[in-house]
Amino acid sequence: MDRIAALDVFPLSIPRDTPYLGPLEPGVTVSPHGYFVRPGNQTVYSVDDHSVLVRVTTEQGKVGWGESFGVVAPKVAKTIMEELMTPHLIGRDPHDGLAIVEDIYNAMRVRGFFGGFYVDALAGIDIALWDLRGKLAGLPICKLLGARRHSRLPVYVSGLPRATLPERAALAKEWIDKGFGAVKFAAAVADEGEPAEMAALRQALGPGPQILADFHWRYTDQEAIKLITQLEPYDLAVAEAPVQPEDMEGQARVVAAVKTPVAIGEELRTVYEYRPRFTQRCMSIIQPEMAHMGITSFWHVCQMAQAFHCRVMPHATIGAGIAQAASLQVSAALANFAMHEYQHSIFDRNLQFVQGNMRCEAGYFYLPDGPGLGVEPAPALFDFVMQD
């Protein structure tokens, strides 16, 4: 029997000319480690793209690739994996991936690490184990999960990284003219306010395309209800993250009070975090993030969503493309899939760093061919590994 022989972890830092979400606001400073805080949502970002690449290798040299959430402090996940998770992997049967993931999760539950960096690190290992199993079986991951229901996956264009509202509206129109059917704007950088942003986008795009709004957890429930109601005459398609993620009661009140579908979930990691939000009816759409969750948790949450009649609109974080491929594989197997986030400013540029034919064209993602994830990191990606 071929057993797992090694785990290797590669924290990445890929330089970019313009920070995620667009140019820095006046007065924003960058720390010595390259981090800054967006005043619009009080959230820390890096000036570069960070991620964590994971490789699991068997005794016979078979390799599975994964990717963990590493937008900030990616070396933390590396330390966690190497010091705490490796002992649960070495010598194990790669077909026992579910048991391995459960063992790693259980090992730190009572210490309070059932979220955060620990579960982010676990996500990368989980993806690598599924990729490895797919390669050993000669099947794509969607087939391992039971079906390839979708030959292509509709997307929405996420983010309009331009400095002014007219520029953002023009960029949105460019995407629609390329055959895309939906765009999302970010409230954190809507400097003239969400109503002005929404009005300008609808005027530029006309009545057909969908417009989504990401509110970045900025508002109380009453503020969110008032704001979403103001945007509804412009045919707002989805209201994302309207209130703080801890405020489940507020989330439920917003859902009950507005006509627009409400989406949450990119910051959540497990069925234990999602379950009370399902039961309290905090959303009508979930946005699971593969790099936070891994394939196992992602799949479990999406199946639970079906029981609560919620649609799935996966989040796509900053990354090198490995977690993106995993998200597409699971999405292709889902009966309750709606559309996938397309982080064009990340995906398009970093696609050069993965091998495979994963792509996004004219409003759709297309799955890569081949077993497992269908993609592997290109040699050039390792030029961006952070040194100790």
C-alpha positions as CSV (number, residue, x, y, z in Angstrom):
1,M,0.0,0.0,0.0
2,D,1.3,3.5,-1.0
3,R,1.3,5.7,2.1
4,I,1.8,9.4,2.7
5,A,5.5,10.2,3.1
6,A,5.9,14.0,3.2
7,L,4.1,17.3,3.6
8,D,5.7,20.5,2.2
9,V,4.4,24.0,2.7
10,F,5.2,27.1,0.6
11,P,4.0,30.5,1.8
12,L,3.8,32.8,-1.3
13,S,4.0,36.6,-1.9
14,I,3.2,37.6,-5.4
15,P,3.8,41.4,-6.1
16,R,1.1,43.5,-7.7
17,D,1.1,47.0,-9.0
18,T,-2.2,48.1,-7.5
19,P,-3.5,46.7,-4.1
20,Y,-6.6,44.6,-4.0
21,L,-9.8,46.7,-4.4
22,G,-7.9,49.5,-6.0
23,P,-5.5,52.4,-5.1
24,L,-4.9,53.3,-1.4
25,E,-7.1,55.9,0.0
26,P,-5.6,59.2,1.1
27,G,-3.8,58.9,4.5
28,V,-3.6,55.2,4.4
29,T,-0.1,54.0,5.4
30,V,1.6,50.6,4.7
31,S,3.4,48.8,7.6
32,P,7.0,47.5,7.3
33,H,5.5,44.0,6.6
34,G,3.4,45.4,3.7
35,Y,0.0,45.5,5.4
36,F,-2.5,48.3,5.4
37,V,-6.1,48.8,6.6
38,R,-8.9,49.8,4.3
39,P,-10.8,52.6,6.2
40,G,-14.1,51.6,4.4
41,N,-14.3,48.2,6.1
42,Q,-11.5,48.4,8.8
43,T,-9.9,45.2,7.3
44,V,-6.3,44.5,6.9
45,Y,-4.8,43.7,3.5
46,S,-1.4,43.2,2.0
47,V,0.0,45.3,-0.9
48,D,0.9,42.0,-2.5
49,D,-1.0,38.7,-3.1
50,H,-0.2,36.2,-0.3
51,S,-1.2,32.6,-0.2
52,V,0.0,29.2,1.1
53,L,0.7,26.3,-1.3
54,V,0.6,22.7,0.1
55,R,2.1,19.5,-1.3
56,V,1.4,16.0,0.0
57,T,3.6,13.3,-1.4
58,T,3.3,9.5,-1.1
59,E,6.1,6.9,-0.8
60,Q,5.8,6.1,-4.5
61,G,6.1,9.8,-5.5
62,K,2.4,10.5,-6.1
63,V,1.6,14.2,-5.4
64,G,-1.5,16.1,-4.3
65,W,-1.6,19.9,-4.3
66,G,-3.7,22.2,-2.0
67,E,-3.9,25.8,-1.0
68,S,-4.7,27.5,2.3
69,F,-6.1,30.9,3.0
70,G,-3.0,33.1,3.5
71,V,-4.0,36.6,2.6
72,V,-2.2,37.9,5.7
73,A,0.6,36.3,7.7
74,P,1.0,33.2,5.5
75,K,3.9,31.9,7.5
76,V,1.6,31.2,10.4
77,A,-0.2,28.5,8.5
78,K,3.1,27.0,7.5
79,T,4.2,26.7,11.1
80,I,0.9,25.2,12.1
81,M,1.0,22.6,9.4
82,E,4.7,21.6,9.9
83,E,4.6,21.5,13.7
84,L,1.1,20.3,14.5
85,M,-0.4,18.6,11.5
86,T,2.4,16.6,9.9
87,P,2.3,13.8,12.5
88,H,-1.3,13.1,11.6
89,L,-0.3,12.6,7.9
90,I,2.9,10.6,7.7
91,G,2.3,6.9,7.2
92,R,-1.4,7.3,6.5
93,D,-3.3,5.8,3.6
94,P,-4.2,8.7,1.2
95,H,-7.6,7.2,0.7
96,D,-8.4,7.8,4.4
97,G,-8.6,11.6,3.8
98,L,-11.8,12.1,5.7
99,A,-10.4,10.4,8.8
100,I,-7.1,12.3,8.5
101,V,-8.9,15.7,8.4
102,E,-11.1,14.7,11.3
103,D,-8.1,13.7,13.4
104,I,-6.3,17.0,12.7
105,Y,-9.4,19.0,13.6
106,N,-10.1,17.0,16.7
107,A,-6.5,17.4,17.9
108,M,-7.0,21.1,18.7
109,R,-10.7,21.4,19.3
110,V,-10.5,21.6,23.1
111,R,-7.7,24.1,22.9
112,G,-10.1,26.5,21.2
113,F,-8.7,26.2,17.7
114,F,-11.9,25.3,15.8
115,G,-11.5,28.2,13.5
116,G,-9.0,30.9,12.4
117,F,-5.5,30.1,11.2
118,Y,-5.7,26.5,12.4
119,V,-8.7,25.5,10.2
120,D,-7.3,27.6,7.4
121,A,-4.2,25.5,7.5
122,L,-6.2,22.3,7.6
123,A,-8.1,23.4,4.4
124,G,-4.9,23.3,2.3
125,I,-4.1,19.8,3.5
126,D,-7.7,18.7,2.8
127,I,-7.6,20.0,-0.7
128,A,-4.2,18.2,-1.3
129,L,-5.6,14.9,-0.1
130,W,-8.6,15.1,-2.4
131,D,-6.3,16.0,-5.3
132,L,-4.1,13.1,-4.5
133,R,-7.1,10.7,-4.3
134,G,-8.5,12.0,-7.6
135,K,-5.1,11.3,-9.3
136,L,-4.9,7.8,-7.8
137,A,-8.5,7.1,-9.0
138,G,-8.0,8.7,-12.3
139,L,-11.1,10.9,-11.8
140,P,-11.8,14.6,-11.3
141,I,-12.9,15.6,-7.9
142,C,-16.5,16.5,-9.0
143,K,-16.8,12.8,-10.1
144,L,-15.5,11.6,-6.7
145,L,-18.3,13.7,-5.1
146,G,-20.9,12.0,-7.3
147,A,-21.5,14.0,-10.4
148,R,-20.4,16.6,-12.9
149,R,-23.8,18.5,-13.0
150,H,-22.5,21.6,-14.8
151,S,-20.3,21.8,-17.9
152,R,-19.7,25.5,-17.3
153,L,-20.3,27.7,-14.3
154,P,-21.8,31.2,-14.5
155,V,-19.9,33.9,-12.8
156,Y,-20.2,37.5,-11.5
157,V,-17.3,40.0,-12.0
158,S,-16.1,40.9,-8.5
159,G,-14.7,44.3,-7.8
160,L,-14.2,47.4,-10.0
161,P,-10.7,48.5,-9.0
162,R,-10.7,52.1,-10.3
163,A,-10.2,55.3,-8.4
164,T,-13.4,57.2,-9.4
165,L,-17.0,56.3,-9.8
166,P,-17.1,57.2,-13.6
167,E,-14.1,54.9,-14.1
168,R,-15.7,52.1,-12.2
169,A,-18.9,52.4,-14.2
170,A,-16.9,52.3,-17.4
171,L,-15.0,49.2,-16.3
172,A,-18.3,47.5,-15.4
173,K,-19.6,48.2,-18.9
174,E,-16.4,46.8,-20.4
175,W,-17.1,43.5,-18.7
176,I,-20.7,43.4,-19.8
177,D,-19.6,44.1,-23.3
178,K,-17.3,41.0,-23.1
179,G,-20.3,38.8,-22.5
180,F,-20.5,38.8,-18.7
181,G,-23.9,39.1,-17.1
182,A,-23.2,40.3,-13.6
183,V,-20.9,42.6,-11.6
184,K,-20.4,43.4,-8.0
185,F,-19.2,46.6,-6.4
186,A,-17.5,47.0,-3.1
187,A,-19.0,49.4,-0.5
188,A,-15.6,49.8,1.1
189,V,-14.4,51.8,-1.8
190,A,-17.7,53.4,-3.0
191,D,-16.5,56.8,-2.0
192,E,-19.7,58.6,-3.1
193,G,-21.9,56.2,-1.2
194,E,-23.7,53.0,-2.3
195,P,-26.8,54.7,-3.7
196,A,-24.6,56.8,-6.1
197,E,-22.6,53.8,-7.0
198,M,-25.6,51.7,-7.7
199,A,-27.3,54.4,-9.8
200,A,-24.2,55.0,-11.9
201,L,-23.7,51.3,-12.6
202,R,-27.3,50.8,-13.5
203,Q,-27.2,53.8,-15.9
204,A,-24.0,52.5,-17.5
205,L,-25.2,48.9,-17.8
206,G,-28.9,49.3,-18.6
207,P,-31.7,47.1,-17.3
208,G,-30.4,43.6,-18.1
209,P,-27.2,42.8,-16.2
210,Q,-27.2,41.9,-12.6
211,I,-25.6,44.2,-10.0
212,L,-24.5,42.8,-6.6
213,A,-23.3,44.9,-3.7
214,D,-20.8,43.8,-1.1
215,F,-21.4,45.8,2.1
216,H,-18.4,44.5,3.9
217,W,-20.2,44.0,7.3
218,R,-20.4,47.8,7.7
219,Y,-23.9,48.4,9.1
220,T,-26.3,47.7,11.8
221,D,-29.4,45.8,10.8
222,Q,-31.6,49.0,10.7
223,E,-29.0,50.8,8.6
224,A,-28.6,47.8,6.3
225,I,-32.4,47.5,5.8
226,K,-32.7,51.2,4.9
227,L,-29.8,51.1,2.5
228,I,-30.8,47.9,0.7
229,T,-34.3,49.3,0.3
230,Q,-32.8,52.4,-1.3
231,L,-31.0,50.2,-3.8
232,E,-33.8,47.9,-4.7
233,P,-35.4,50.3,-7.2
234,Y,-32.3,49.8,-9.3
235,D,-32.9,46.0,-9.2
236,L,-30.2,45.0,-6.8
237,A,-29.5,41.3,-7.4
238,V,-27.7,40.3,-4.1
239,A,-26.9,42.1,-0.9
240,E,-23.7,40.6,0.5
241,A,-22.5,40.8,4.2
242,P,-24.7,43.7,5.3
243,V,-24.0,43.4,9.1
244,Q,-21.2,42.2,11.3
245,P,-20.6,38.5,11.1
246,E,-21.2,38.0,14.8
247,D,-24.7,39.5,14.7
248,M,-26.9,36.6,13.7
249,E,-30.0,38.3,15.0
250,G,-29.3,41.3,12.9
251,Q,-28.6,39.1,9.8
252,A,-32.0,37.4,10.3
253,R,-33.8,40.8,10.6
254,V,-32.3,42.1,7.4
255,V,-33.3,38.9,5.5
256,A,-36.9,39.2,6.8
257,A,-37.2,42.9,6.0
258,V,-35.8,43.2,2.4
259,K,-36.9,41.8,-1.0
260,T,-33.3,41.3,-2.2
261,P,-31.6,38.0,-1.5
262,V,-29.0,38.3,1.2
263,A,-25.6,36.4,1.0
264,I,-23.1,35.7,3.8
265,G,-20.5,33.2,4.7
266,E,-17.1,33.9,3.2
267,E,-15.6,34.3,6.8
268,L,-17.1,31.0,8.1
269,R,-15.3,27.6,8.0
270,T,-17.4,24.7,9.3
271,V,-20.9,23.3,9.6
272,Y,-20.8,24.3,13.2
273,E,-20.6,28.0,12.3
274,Y,-23.1,27.7,9.5
275,R,-25.7,25.6,11.3
276,P,-27.1,28.3,13.6
277,R,-27.2,30.8,10.7
278,F,-29.3,28.3,8.7
279,T,-31.7,27.7,11.6
280,Q,-32.1,31.4,12.2
281,R,-32.6,32.2,8.5
282,C,-29.7,34.6,8.3
283,M,-29.3,34.3,4.5
284,S,-30.8,33.0,1.4
285,I,-27.4,32.5,-0.3
286,I,-24.2,31.1,1.2
287,Q,-20.7,32.1,0.1
288,P,-18.4,29.4,1.2
289,E,-14.6,30.1,0.8
290,M,-12.6,27.0,-0.3
291,A,-9.3,28.3,1.1
292,H,-10.9,28.7,4.5
293,M,-12.7,25.3,4.5
294,G,-11.2,22.7,2.2
295,I,-13.3,20.4,0.1
296,T,-14.7,18.3,2.9
297,S,-16.1,21.1,4.9
298,F,-17.2,23.0,1.8
299,W,-19.2,20.0,0.6
300,H,-20.8,19.4,4.0
301,V,-22.0,23.0,4.2
302,C,-23.4,23.0,0.7
303,Q,-25.4,19.9,1.4
304,M,-26.7,21.5,4.6
305,A,-27.6,24.5,2.5
306,Q,-29.8,22.4,0.2
307,A,-31.7,21.2,3.3
308,F,-32.5,24.8,4.1
309,H,-33.3,25.8,0.5
310,C,-30.3,28.1,0.2
311,R,-28.4,28.7,-3.0
312,V,-24.6,28.5,-3.2
313,M,-22.5,31.3,-4.6
314,P,-18.9,30.5,-3.7
315,H,-16.5,33.1,-2.6
316,A,-13.1,33.4,-4.4
317,T,-10.3,34.8,-2.2
318,I,-6.8,36.1,-3.1
319,G,-4.8,33.0,-4.1
320,A,-2.6,31.3,-6.7
321,G,-5.3,29.3,-8.4
322,I,-5.2,25.9,-6.7
323,A,-8.0,26.6,-4.2
324,Q,-9.9,28.2,-7.1
325,A,-9.7,24.9,-9.0
326,A,-11.0,23.1,-5.9
327,S,-13.9,25.5,-5.6
328,L,-14.9,24.9,-9.3
329,Q,-14.7,21.2,-8.9
330,V,-17.1,21.2,-6.0
331,S,-19.4,23.7,-7.6
332,A,-19.7,21.5,-10.7
333,A,-21.2,18.8,-8.4
334,L,-23.7,20.9,-6.7
335,A,-27.5,20.9,-7.4
336,N,-28.0,24.2,-5.6
337,F,-25.2,26.1,-7.3
338,A,-26.1,29.7,-8.5
339,M,-22.9,31.4,-9.7
340,H,-19.3,31.8,-8.7
341,E,-17.3,34.8,-7.8
342,Y,-14.7,35.8,-10.5
343,Q,-11.9,37.8,-8.9
344,H,-10.6,39.0,-12.2
345,S,-7.7,41.2,-10.9
346,I,-6.3,38.0,-9.2
347,F,-7.4,35.1,-11.3
348,D,-6.4,36.5,-14.7
349,R,-3.0,37.5,-13.6
350,N,-2.1,34.5,-11.5
351,L,-3.4,32.0,-14.1
352,Q,0.1,32.0,-15.6
353,F,1.3,30.3,-12.4
354,V,-0.9,27.2,-12.8
355,Q,-0.7,24.4,-15.4
356,G,-4.0,23.3,-16.8
357,N,-6.8,24.7,-18.9
358,M,-8.9,26.3,-16.2
359,R,-10.3,29.5,-17.5
360,C,-13.0,32.2,-17.4
361,E,-14.5,33.3,-20.7
362,A,-17.6,35.4,-21.6
363,G,-19.3,35.0,-18.3
364,Y,-18.4,31.4,-17.4
365,F,-15.8,29.4,-15.6
366,Y,-14.7,26.2,-17.3
367,L,-13.3,23.3,-15.3
368,P,-9.8,22.1,-16.1
369,D,-9.4,18.7,-17.6
370,G,-7.7,15.8,-15.9
371,P,-7.9,13.9,-12.6
372,G,-8.0,15.5,-9.2
373,L,-8.1,19.3,-9.3
374,G,-7.0,19.3,-13.0
375,V,-4.3,21.9,-12.3
376,E,-0.8,22.0,-10.8
377,P,1.4,24.9,-9.9
378,A,3.8,26.0,-12.7
379,P,7.5,26.1,-11.9
380,A,7.4,30.0,-12.0
381,L,5.1,30.1,-9.0
382,F,8.0,28.9,-6.7
383,D,9.9,32.1,-7.5
384,F,7.5,33.8,-5.1
385,V,8.0,31.5,-2.1
386,M,8.7,33.6,1.1
387,Q,12.0,32.9,2.8
388,D,12.2,32.1,6.5
